[in-house]
Amino acid sequence: MKRYESLAYEFSDAIRTGIWRAGDRLPSVRSLARERGVSPTTVFSTYYLLESWGLVRAQDRSGYYVVGHPVVRPPEFDGAKADVAGHVVQPKVIDRVFDVLSAMLRRDVVPLGAAFPSAHLFPLERLGQLVGKAARNVDPWSTVDNLSMGDLRLRRNIARRYAATGKAVHADEVIITNGAMEALNLCLMSVARPGDAVAVESPAFYGVFQALERLGLRAIEIPTHPEQGMDLQVLEQVLAEQRPAACWVMSHFQNPLGSLMPEEKKQALAEMAARHRIPVIEDDVYGELHFSNEALRPIKSYDRDGWVLHCSSFSKTLAPHYRVGWAIPGRFIDRMARQKLTFSLAASMPAQVALAAYLEQGSYDKQLRLLRRTLQSTQGEMLHAIAGSFPAETRCTRPEGGYFLWLELPQDVDAMTLFRLALEQGVSLAPGPMFTARDGAYGNCVRLNYGLEWNDSVARAVQWLGRNLKAPAPRQAA
């Protein structure tokens, strides 16, 4: 990282944490150069970069000032504990989720309800060149040699990245999969049998409930805080009293809340898993999308006995179309390797080879830095638009990474009705009922995706939603 980039990250973290507040004047170019022992050119580059991220603005003959977006109160779901904790539910969401997702598959829709960032944020041209080269030079024996663990070069590169989190991982501990969803499904198949219960977050990614329903498993929803993540006190009680077969959790920028589990809670969960001898499936597809300057440690980094099955992918950070994910399943690696062999045999070899080549070129961290700052900037734009357009009683999260906002709308708003009205206007959103297996829950909540190229079309879509919420539609059945 260049010196001006390092300084920009430092100021970005200080702005995010409130050390520098909206309207504050940053140090002059000359004074900061003298204080840090750098050239004025370095300081100018720092401020230009902060300006491109939307964090500061220049005023003629005055200097650089922090740009402030209105503070939007995060929602609190503590009151839902009595309704959520301990109830075992048989998920029946596949039809509901399929209907909602199918309705959004239109090119003319502003994709506020999408599950992926904009494809324009990824180096697709460079990756395409590497895939072409890999396909032309593929070793005929590679599929056999790497069956079914995956390409050894890619597994080695993935293992190296875990060193930065303090977790020593060997390439032989990594299994390459067809995206994170296959990794997560294979983990479930390795630790649970039909009829078992699995502890999950509430609200939770709809893919969790789809997987549970398909495998004949039941869900125990655990209340999840928009800042702190899963309630471990409730989870401890559920583990002791109901003995679920596994726990599925997102440690970083949880979908849909965007919550970031603190380090002490991640460590506590890893210790809880070992104490109760229960597998914890860690869905960590957003962990690289942090807005801070430091890498985050997954729950897996605190795992000493192999009870944490860690899953991730390149779909959210580098190559959404390639569907290359992985799992580090700990003590369950033999079970999962057999499941992989019988379930899908292997992942695409040219895609694996291309991603390994890209990682070895050293461009991935640069791509991540650019993506993180783009997402941080568009988050600010969307929060600003929400604060200016939505009803005053709207509450909204402000995650420290990822690309989702969770909104709690006025009580008389029905998210499913709003979803249908918005689609008629060419705008998608993800209604709250998608993120639970319980009927009637989160009926006035929505998830919005800010991982888009911010433009007038997106801004108008957010403003349209806000204006229509001020005259809420009557509630309908989901």
Disulfide bonds with the S-S distance in Angstrom:
none
